[in-house]
Structure formats: C-alpha cells, structure tokens
Amino acid sequence: MSTRRPLIGIPADRRLLGHHYFHCVGEKYIAAVAEGAQAVPVLIPSLGEGLQARELLADFDGILLTGSPSNVEPHRYNGPASAPGTLHDAWRDATTLPMIPQVIEAGLPLLAICRGFQEMNVAFGGTLWQKLHEVQGYRDHREDLEAPLDEQYGPAHDIELAPDGLLARLSGERRLTVNSLHSQGVQTLGAGLAVEARAPDGVIEAFRVADAPSFALGLQWHPEWKFKDNSFSRALFAAFGEAARERALQRAKVR
Ligand SMILES: N[C@@H](CCC(=O)NCCCC(=O)O)C(=O)O
C-alpha cells in the first residue's frame, strides 16, 4: 500500500513582477502544507480554463486556496464595481472558481484561507462586501500595513464557534482568538455552506460545505501564520493532511 505523502495542490496568484508575470504562492502556505499537513505542496499555475482542472484533480489528494491581496472580480458575484485601483487577479478567479465545485464533487479535501474563503463563498453562489469597514455595524477587519508582520498577523478578535461544527470538535472550544487581514467579507452565504464561526460583529469567519464527502472548510483568518506556535492551527493542518492521506490511500487502491 502506498506510503508516499499526499499531494496537495495550491493554485497560484498571477502577479506582475517587474516587466513579467509570475505565478506565485506565499511560502507560509507551502510550509503549512509540507510541515503542518505532512503533504507535498504542488503549486498550480492559474491558467484559467486552459488548465483542464478535472483531469488534473485526479492526481491530487487535496487543494489549498490561499489568501491574496487581490480581490475576486465583482462581476463574479454580480457585485458593484470595485473602487478604482483595487487589485484583482482575473486568472486566479478563472482558475479557482470553476475548480471549487469540481474539487467537492471529486471528494478532494479542500482548505480555503482568506481570499480562498471568499472564492469558496462566490463559487457556491454567495456574495461579498468589498469594504466591511464602510458597512454599518461591522468593525474594521483589516490589518495595519504599517505595523510589523507579527502585529499584522497577531490576535485581532474572538470568534464564536458553532457548537455542532467541525471547528468546535477540532478545538474542543466554543470561542477562539484569530488574526484578521481582510477588507472583504461574506455578504450572502453561498448555497450549501454551513456557518462554523462568527466574529463579535456578526461577520462570518468560517464555514464548511455541509454535504461534502470529505474535509471542505473555509476560514477568513490565517492559520498558516506561525502555525507551529498555535495548537488550533496545528490541529487544522493535521486534520487537512489526514483527509488528504485518506484520499491518497483510496486512490492507491483503485490504481
Ligand atoms: N483581498 C481580500 C483577501 C485578503 C487576504 O487574503 N489577505 C492576505 C494577503 C497576504 C497573505 O497571503 O497572507 C480582502 O481584502 O478581503
């Protein structure tokens, strides 16, 4: 029976560096997959429809959707035009949004973080607030970009966990403290998503795919940041890796 580490795909951001575009993934996500999930991180270029995702997914045991300073293009959820100067990543949208339902349908474990969480909500038909801090009743969920990184990714607010949810089960807690580095947030929840956690102002901070055959979790915060120093983050990536190992074993049986 195969004992190789599971392969976890990570769709890349497409970013202009100098005169050329690159497809890139933040190293902290790569480390969390390799060390936290004990899996092999495989970066996936964001080639949109050119990717043939369905065939590609057959060779993977999980997918991680990362955070990004870019926003999902509003036309993807019939939202209002973004403020001038907003950073988007159309190629990433064109890659992840069609991929998400295929990942769930194929029974691959999925962990989505921040922008990835927002992509999941849009892929399931939900919509986004673009500037939570300008919406009556919501606090500012952004980081201070002038602050040191440890402060930007440091504890920012509590979340209340759904008592019957996966996060409550994984953590054994009802309330946790998380970091917060986002301007956007869930406005309407996508069909089939079950809320796992909310911030004190009511912002949805986590959900799962209610009827997914495997691990399918979206988080608005960043558990990958110094995950080794946080027992809940370690448990999250360990559970994600375990689900990917299970998929790898199933795949090995049918080869
Ligand atoms: N642009 C979206 C998502 C924010 C996000 O993912 N921030 C993290 C970026 C850097 C990192 O990967 O840690 C929004 O503003 O809501």
The ligand as an ORCA input file, in Angstrom:
! r2SCAN-3c Opt
* xyz 0 1
  N      -8.069     40.712     -0.724
  C      -9.051     40.078      0.148
  C      -8.409     38.884      0.873
  C      -7.368     39.334      1.871
  C      -6.225     38.341      2.076
  O      -6.241     37.199      1.634
  N      -5.189     38.830      2.775
  C      -3.933     38.125      2.977
  C      -2.905     38.600      1.984
  C      -1.468     38.216      2.301
  C      -1.335     36.734      2.743
  O      -1.462     35.837      1.906
  O      -1.119     36.484      3.953
  C      -9.620     41.067      1.155
  O      -9.052     42.172      1.258
  O     -10.589     40.719      1.850
*
